[in-house]
Amino acid sequence: MSETLPRAFGAPVLAARFRSAPEDFFVEELPGFEASGEGEHLLLTVEKRGMNTAFAAKRIAAWAGIAEMGVGYAGLKDRHAVTRQRFSVHLPRKIAPDLAGLVSDDLKVIDASWHSRKLPRGALAGNRFELILREVSGDREAIDERLRAIAAHGLPNWFGEQRFGRDGGNVAAALAMFAGRRVRRDQRSILLSAARSELFNRVLGSRLADGSWNQGLEGEVWMLAGSRSVFGPEPWSGTLAQRLADFDIHPTGPLWGQGESRTQGVARAAEDAALAGDEAQALRTGLEQEGLRQERRALRLKPEGFEWRWPDASTLQLQFALPPGSYATAVLHELGDVSEASRS
């Protein structure tokens, strides 16, 4: 996560190394539904090491003897990790090749079940993470206190650096695309996501600065926890205050696109101020011209089942679950300077 982003709970409390080995980053998709048990799509749950989702999908398509478009998956997983996720394989005759032909040292099949439909993007309830930080330095009590603060209060729901590319170049590339530079179709979606993410992070940064990232403002639009459903604005009440304290609802920021923002009053003014300036306006106009529609994203993130342990004095192990589209690197950012080991 970029060190230019602020932190909710103060200065860094540790320095550490991360992803010294793929096993230091384990992520498991939490399924959004159960397999129906019938149909012409084979749902495979696989565990892979050092392999991203696109490469795994190609391997599965080759194993099944079908085109890659016949393989579906709910989310993208990083190469530099051990990851467990679902794939659907379209087999109209319901005849699957021997699963042994798919298994290798870096991929194993956990489960196989038939289902009636292709697995669509976003069809997951969240992700569960197990992270190991090594060469940890810092005051042990200060680190534990920061972890307790995250567990109790949540943290800012930043878009991670994965959205912005090497050295953050995707935003500049998006501006160039909006100005007329031609890009490949597959790159276009990446740059649109980067532009949206940049604008959201600017609003979140502004709300963090004024202390309202986890409080809400007059005219706020709220998101229901565990869903993408939004409501509001509505007058502040004791009921809203209790739901906010219970993490049942979260204040939101914009995912920019066409249409009028639902925020009003103070919340609307805060967003307008955060998105002022020529560069932000160019990003907003470009997204609108591309036809994307206004959406909302929670400003606050609450890790579920947040636990930690110290296997030894310089190793910290974290376990937690996050909703879809949220980043484990946001948790690490709140702790301090966590640098990734060099990769081949």
HUNORRA-V815214 format. One record per helix or strand of 3 or more residues. SS is the DSSP state (h for helix, s for strand). FROM is the first residue (numbers start at 0). TO is the last residue. If there is no record, write none. Layout:
ss = [SS SS]
from = [FROM FROM]
to = [TO TO]
This chain:
ss = [s h s s h h s s h s s h h h h s s h s h h s s s h s]
from = [13 21 24 40 52 67 70 81 98 106 123 139 160 165 184 220 229 237 248 264 277 294 303 314 327 335]
to = [17 23 30 48 63 69 72 89 100 114 136 152 162 177 208 223 231 244 254 273 288 297 311 321 334 339]
